[in-house]
């Protein structure tokens, strides 16, 4: 007699039912959720336990460079993964842009912005500029990750 208990409980999802777009969206959301866990915990504990306003915590997060280092981690891990794998993309120019030029530019801007914020007093900074640039870098890193992953998942689906 077959084990009816196994047939009544479906297997947990493993991504095989998702297309490349669904996998890329899932990867992006899960990476942001778990990769920024420190940020979510700081915001939640400060708000709930300490009663600080969220704007005060956002100021600290921007000055500490949490989004910058998260962005560097995303871009560098995908770049290293690409260089260690056998994957290629549509064209050599696209490949050079995505895995050489863009990562180097993100790294340079992140290091410059962090050292600028680290070396100055808060009242010496154009804080709005810092926030806008960090958010821009963060969203560019997520878009970069999404593009790289959807391309990789597309190649995987074609095999």
C-alpha positions as CSV (number, residue, x, y, z in Angstrom):
1,X,0.0,0.0,0.0
2,X,1.5,3.3,-1.0
3,X,2.1,5.9,1.6
4,X,-1.0,8.1,1.2
5,X,0.5,10.6,3.6
6,X,3.1,11.6,1.1
7,X,0.6,12.1,-1.7
8,X,-1.6,14.4,0.4
9,X,1.3,16.9,1.1
10,X,2.7,18.6,-1.9
11,X,6.5,19.2,-2.1
12,X,7.7,22.6,-1.1
13,X,8.3,24.9,-4.1
14,X,11.8,24.8,-5.5
15,X,11.5,27.3,-8.3
16,X,10.9,24.8,-11.1
17,X,7.4,25.9,-11.6
18,X,8.4,29.6,-12.0
19,X,9.6,31.0,-15.3
20,X,12.7,33.1,-15.6
21,X,10.8,36.3,-14.7
22,X,9.3,34.7,-11.6
23,X,12.6,33.3,-10.5
24,X,14.3,36.7,-11.0
25,X,11.6,38.5,-9.1
26,X,11.8,35.9,-6.3
27,X,15.6,36.2,-6.2
28,X,15.5,40.0,-6.0
29,X,12.9,40.1,-3.2
30,X,14.5,37.4,-1.1
31,X,17.9,39.0,-1.5
32,X,16.6,42.4,-0.4
33,X,14.7,40.8,2.5
34,X,17.6,38.7,3.9
35,X,20.4,40.9,2.7
36,X,19.0,43.9,4.5
37,X,17.9,42.0,7.6
38,X,20.3,44.1,9.7
39,X,18.5,47.3,8.4
40,X,15.0,45.8,9.1
41,X,16.1,44.7,12.6
42,X,17.6,48.1,13.5
43,X,14.5,50.0,12.3
44,X,12.1,47.6,14.1
45,X,14.0,47.5,17.4
46,X,14.7,51.2,17.4
47,X,11.1,52.0,16.7
48,X,9.5,49.5,19.0
49,X,11.9,49.3,21.9
50,X,13.5,52.7,22.0
51,X,10.7,54.7,20.4
52,X,13.0,56.7,18.1
53,X,11.4,58.1,15.0
54,X,12.0,56.3,11.7
55,X,13.6,59.4,10.1
56,X,16.3,59.5,12.8
57,X,17.1,55.8,12.0
58,X,17.1,56.4,8.3
59,X,19.6,59.2,8.8
60,X,21.9,56.8,10.7
61,X,21.5,54.1,8.1
62,X,22.5,56.4,5.3
63,X,25.5,57.7,7.1
64,X,26.6,54.2,8.1
65,X,26.6,53.1,4.5
66,X,24.5,50.0,5.0
67,X,22.8,50.3,1.6
68,X,26.2,51.0,0.0
69,X,27.8,47.8,1.3
70,X,24.7,45.8,0.5
71,X,24.9,47.1,-3.1
72,X,28.6,46.3,-3.3
73,X,27.9,42.7,-2.0
74,X,25.2,42.2,-4.6
75,X,27.1,43.5,-7.6
76,X,30.4,41.9,-6.6
77,X,29.0,38.5,-5.9
78,X,27.1,38.4,-9.2
79,X,30.3,39.6,-11.1
80,X,32.5,37.0,-9.4
81,X,29.9,34.3,-10.1
82,X,29.9,35.3,-13.7
83,X,33.6,35.3,-14.1
84,X,33.9,31.9,-12.4
85,X,31.1,30.3,-14.5
86,X,30.9,29.5,-18.2
87,X,27.9,31.8,-18.8
88,X,28.1,34.4,-21.6
89,X,25.6,37.0,-22.5
90,X,24.1,38.4,-25.7
91,X,27.2,40.2,-26.8
92,X,30.8,40.8,-25.8
93,X,30.1,44.5,-25.4
94,X,27.2,43.8,-23.1
95,X,29.3,41.3,-21.2
96,X,32.1,43.8,-20.6
97,X,29.7,46.5,-19.5
98,X,27.7,44.3,-17.1
99,X,30.7,42.5,-15.6
100,X,33.6,45.0,-15.8
101,X,32.5,48.6,-16.3
102,X,29.3,48.7,-14.2
103,X,30.8,46.8,-11.1
104,X,33.9,49.0,-11.1
105,X,31.8,52.2,-11.3
106,X,29.5,51.0,-8.5
107,X,32.6,50.2,-6.4
108,X,34.3,53.5,-7.0
109,X,31.1,55.6,-6.3
110,X,30.4,53.6,-3.1
111,X,33.9,53.9,-1.7
112,X,34.0,57.6,-2.6
113,X,30.6,58.3,-1.0
114,X,31.3,56.2,2.2
115,X,34.7,57.9,2.7
116,X,33.1,61.3,2.1
117,X,30.4,60.6,4.7
118,X,32.9,59.0,7.1
119,X,35.4,61.9,7.0
120,X,32.9,64.7,7.6
121,X,30.6,65.9,10.3
122,X,26.9,65.5,9.7
123,X,26.4,69.3,9.4
124,X,29.1,69.5,6.7
125,X,27.3,67.0,4.4
126,X,24.6,67.7,1.8
127,X,22.5,65.0,3.4
128,X,19.8,65.1,0.7
129,X,22.4,64.4,-2.0
130,X,23.8,61.5,0.1
131,X,20.4,60.0,0.5
132,X,19.5,60.3,-3.2
133,X,22.9,58.9,-4.4
134,X,22.7,56.0,-1.9
135,X,19.1,55.2,-3.0
136,X,20.1,55.4,-6.7
137,X,23.1,53.1,-6.1
138,X,20.9,50.7,-4.2
139,X,18.2,50.5,-6.8
140,X,20.8,50.3,-9.6
141,X,22.3,47.3,-7.8
142,X,18.9,45.6,-7.5
143,X,18.1,46.3,-11.2
144,X,21.6,44.9,-12.1
145,X,20.9,41.8,-10.1
146,X,17.5,41.4,-11.6
147,X,18.9,41.7,-15.2
148,X,21.8,39.3,-14.5
149,X,19.5,36.7,-12.8
150,X,16.8,36.9,-15.5
151,X,19.4,36.4,-18.2
152,X,20.9,33.5,-16.3
153,X,17.5,31.9,-15.7
154,X,16.6,32.4,-19.4
155,X,19.8,30.6,-20.4
156,X,19.0,27.8,-17.9
157,X,15.5,27.5,-19.3
158,X,16.8,27.2,-22.9
159,X,19.1,24.3,-22.0
